[in-house]
Amino acid sequence: MKDDLGLAGPAPGSRELGKVSNARPLIGHDGKVRAGFEPK
């Protein structure tokens, strides 16, 4: 079970974390949702 969870290293079947250049939050400090991500 510990191997499946990856407690001592990467779990089998897992993948590396994704990277995003110029990452920005979807919700700003003012509480407004960034343009293009508004709920419908």
C-alpha positions as CSV (number, residue, x, y, z in Angstrom):
1,M,0.0,0.0,0.0
2,K,2.8,2.5,0.8
3,D,4.3,1.9,-2.6
4,D,1.0,2.6,-4.3
5,L,0.7,5.9,-2.4
6,G,4.2,7.0,-3.1
7,L,5.2,7.7,0.5
8,A,8.9,7.0,-0.1
9,G,9.2,8.4,-3.7
10,P,7.1,8.7,-6.8
11,A,4.2,6.3,-7.0
12,P,3.9,3.9,-9.9
13,G,1.8,5.4,-12.6
14,S,2.3,9.0,-11.4
15,R,3.5,11.8,-13.6
16,E,5.7,14.8,-13.0
17,L,4.0,18.1,-12.0
18,G,3.1,20.4,-14.8
19,K,4.9,23.7,-15.3
20,V,3.3,26.9,-16.5
21,S,5.3,29.9,-17.6
22,N,4.0,33.2,-16.2
23,A,1.5,31.6,-13.9
24,R,-1.1,33.8,-12.4
25,P,-4.0,33.2,-10.0
26,L,-7.5,33.0,-11.3
27,I,-8.9,35.3,-8.5
28,G,-7.1,38.6,-7.8
29,H,-6.5,40.3,-4.4
30,D,-9.6,42.4,-5.1
31,G,-11.8,39.2,-5.4
32,K,-12.4,39.6,-9.1
33,V,-12.1,36.6,-11.4
34,R,-9.6,37.0,-14.2
35,A,-11.0,37.7,-17.6
36,G,-11.8,34.5,-19.5
37,F,-12.5,32.4,-16.4
38,E,-15.8,33.9,-15.2
39,P,-18.5,31.4,-14.2
40,K,-21.2,30.9,-16.8
